[in-house]
Amino acid sequence: MTTQRIGFLIWPSTKALTLALAEEVLRVAQKVHPDVVYELQFLHAEPLAEGAWRLPGEAWNGKLEGFQKLFLMADEPPQAVGAALGSALKQLVRAGCVVGGLSAGVYPLAQLGLLDGYRAAVHWRWQDDFAERFPKVIATSHLFDWDRDRLTACGGLSVLDLLLAVLARDHGAELAGAVSEELVVERIREGGERQRIPLQNRLGSSHPKLTQAVLLMEANIEEPLTTDEIAQHVCVSRRQLERIFKQYLNRVPSQYYLELRLNKARQMLMQTSKSIIQIGLSCGFSSGPHFSSAYRNFFGATPREDRNQRRSSSPFELSSVPAERG
């Protein structure tokens, strides 16, 4: 019987659910299999504000030693990692520790260069920002990735999926199955499965022509198709396509398509340093004024106003999106 030391390095943004999912899998594994012994340690990467509600654990004391696995946990991208903590993490990796990033815990690993050349599962919300800031990392839209000695999970319930995969590899599929049964998990998901829920669930409809049409729109953001072209691709008449959209989404195809492109543009505005003109063009708008006008009509503010407002209200946006000139 061998005790395995597993650490959790927690940033202040970490949600209780994220930590509870990871911890519970390991606790249940020990309960259902007496030969599985984990020593869990919870460390806070940064001091908390006075009076702030805190997760279990103790303040990091300047050392990271003796862990077989260490998971970095955050649910919003942290600021830059301090020099002392960064040095301790790199030293731990050199000593052979397997490190993982759960949810936004991938950011500190990437900031330190510890994910360069590795696959990393990044939550769809942050993929544009992450890809721009860390081009040496192979960011994926998987639920989780296990690439050599790096473990990453995109967040939410994927944390549970990754820890079940850890149990399966370390102790066998039978134990992972027993733990999932104890937790009433419907099925053990594979890491390579996609993050986004099936399109028909998002739309609240299983109409096959509607699903095909929206998938076409999502695949053609930069050079939008006309309604006639979409109807031709999905083998219905334009009138029939408009009727399907009106029935299930209460809008015509062109309106839905425009909203799709504007929401993509807003995501890029908040997550990347690309210019407003570049973003407009990449989302299918023929000119800056056209993009600005459509954006203002939909969101109630111009792209520049929206970006500046978000930048001033969020320290993360301020650090990741430099001010534009002109």
N, C-alpha and C positions, 0 to 999 in steps of 0.2 A: 504494500500500500504506500503510494508516494503522494506527498502533499504538493500541490501546484499553487504557486503564489500568483495571483492575478490582481493587478491594480487598475483602478479607475481614476483618471486625472480629470477633474471636473471643473469646467468654466462656469461663471455665474449664470449664464443664460440657459443652462441645462434644465430641462423639464423633469419633474419627478417621474413621469411616465417612462421617459427614455432610460433613466437609471433603474427603475423598478423592473422593466422588461429584461434587461441584461442580468440583473442580480437574481431575479426569480428563477430564470432558467437554470442557473448554476446551483441555487439553493435546492430546487426540486431534484436536480440530478443527484445530489448527495443524499437526498431523502430516499430515492427509489433504488439507488445502487450504493451499498455500503463501502465498496472499494474506491469510490470516487471521492476524493478529499480536496477541497479548495480552501485556500486561505485568501480571503478577499480583503483588500485595503482600499479605502476611499480617500483621495487627497484633493484638496481644493487648489487649483492652479493659481488663483488670484484672490486677494483679500476681498471680502464682501463689504458692502456699504454697511455702516452702523445701523442696526435694527432691521436689516433685511432678512427675509425668511431664507433659511439655508437648508440644503440637502445634508444627509448624514456625511460624516467624514471629518478629517482634520486638515489643518493648513499644511501645505507642502513645506518641509523643513530644510530644503536645499539639497536633498539626496534622493536618488531613484536607484535602488539597488535590489538585486535578488528576485526580480520579477521574471516569470517565464512568459507572461503576456501582460501588456499594458494597453488599456483602451483610453483614448482621449475623447472626451464627451463635451459637446456644446450644441445648442439648438439655434444659435445665431452666430455668424462668423465672428470670431474674436479678433481683437486688434493684434498687433505684432507680438510675438512671443518674446519674453524677456531674455536677456543674454544668459543669465544663470540657468534658467529653466531649459532653454534651448541646448546649452552645453550638456546638461544632465541627460536630456533625452537622446542626444546623439551618442553619448557615452554608453547609455543603456542598450541602444541598437547595436553598437560595436561589440557589446558583450554577448550578443546573440538573442536578445529579447525580441519576441514577435510583438509588433505594435499595430494598433488599429485606430481608426477614426470613425466614430459613430455620429451620424448626422453631420453637423457643422464641425465636428472634431477633425474632419479631413483638412480643414484650413490650417491649423497649426502645423500639421505634418508637412503640408505642401510649402508653407512659409519657410520651413527649415530645410527644404530640399529632400526630405525623406521619402517623398513619393515620386521623385523624378524617374521616369522610365517605367513606372508601375501603373497598372490599371487601378482606378479609384471610382467607386460608386458615389456620385454626387447628386443630391436632391435636384429635381427638375427646376425648382425655383431659383437655384444658384448656378445653373450650368453655364449660362452666358458669362457671368462674372468670373466664375472659376476658370473657365477655359481661357479667358483673356489674361487673367493674372498669372496663371501657372501653365504655360504652353508645353512644358516638359512632362506634365502629368497626362496620362491617357484617361481623361474623364469619361465615364460611361453613364448610361441611364439605367444601369442594372439595379436590382434591389440591393445586392451586395456583391463585393468582389473579394476573392482570396487569391492574391498574386504573390507567390513565394512567401515571404515573411511579413506581408502587409495585408491587413484586414480592414475593409471599409464597408459601411452600411449607410444607405442614403437617409435613414431616419424613420421615425414612426415604427410600425410593426416589423420593418426589415431588420431592426436590431434583434428581435426575437429570432427571425429566420437565420441570421448570421450566427448567433450563439448556439442554435440547434445544429448548424453545420459544424461548428467547433466541436460539439459533443460527439457528433457522428464520426468525425475524423480522429478525434483523440481516443474515443472509447467504443465506437461502433454504432451502426445504424439502429441497432435494437434499443440502446439506451436513449438515443435521440427520439425514437418513436414512443418510448415509454414516457418521456418527459412531455412530449407534445400531447399525448393522450391525457396525462395528468392535468395539463393546462387547457384541455378541451380545444386544442388547435385543430381546425378542420383538416388541414393538410400542411405538409412541410414544403415550402416553396423553394425552388431552385434560385441560386444567386442571379443567373442570367435572365430571369423573368423581368418584364418591363415594370417601371414604376407607376405609370399612369393607369388609372382604371380603364376597363374597356370602354371604347367610345360610345357604344349603345347605352351603357350605364350612365355616362356623363350626360348624354342627351335625353335620357329618360325614355328612350324609344329603341325598338329593335327593327325599325323599318330598314331593309337592306339598301334601298336606293338612297335614303337619307345618309346612312353611314358611309356609303361609297362617295357621295358628293362631298361630305365634310372632310373625309380623308384626302380627297383631291385638293380641297382648299388648303388644308394644313401643309400639304406637300408643295404648294405653289404660292408661297407668300411673296417672294421677290418679284415674280412675274405673274400677276394674277390672271386667271382664266376668265373668260366672259361666261355669263350664265348659259348662253347657247352652247359653248364648248363643254361646260360641265354636264349639261343635259345630254349632249351627244355621247360623252364618255360613259355615262351611266345608263345609256340606252332608254331614255324617256324623252318626252317632248318638253320644251321649255315651260309650257303651261302646267304640265303635270308636276314638274319639279317645283315650281312656285307653289302649287297647291300642297305638296308634301311638306315644304318648309313652313308654310302658313299654318298647317294643321298641327304639326308637332313642335315647332319652335316659335310660332306666332310672329314671324318676320319673313320677308322675301329673301332669296339666296344672296342677292347683292348686299343687303343690309347685314346679314350674318357674316359674310365674307369680310366686309369693311370692319366690323367689330373685332373679328379674329385678328386682322392685321394691326389694328390700333392697339389691342391688348399686347400683342407681340412687341410692338414699338415701345409701349410703356415699360415693359419688362427690360428691354435693351437700354432704355434711357436711365433706368435706376441701377442697372447692373454692369454697364460697360462705360468706357470713356469715349466711345465713338461720337462723332459730331452729330448734331441733330439732322443735318442734311444726309449724312451717311445712313443714319437709321431710317429716315424717311424713304430713301431709295431702296434700301434692303427690305423694306416692308411694302414695296409696290406703289409708292407715291411718286408721281412724275416730277414734282418740284417741291421746293421748300415751302412756298406759300400754300400749295395744295395740301401738304401734310399738316402744316400748322392749323389751317382752317378746319380740316376734318377732325383733328385732335381736339381743338378747342370746343367744337360743337358736341363732341362725345363726352369729354372729361371735364369741361367747364374751365379749362385753363390751357394756355399754349404749351407746347413741349418744353420750352425754356422755363416758363413759370413753374411748371410741374416739377421739373428736375431740380430747380433751385429751392423750391419749397421742401421737397423730400430731403435734399442735401442738408438744409439747415436744421431739420428736425431729427435726423438720424446720424449718429457718429460713424456708423459703418458706411453709409452712403458718402459721407464727407471724405472718408479715407480712401474709398475705392474709385470714386469718380472725380477726377480733377476738374477744376473750373475751366469753362470754355472761354476762349478769347473772342472779342469782337461782338 
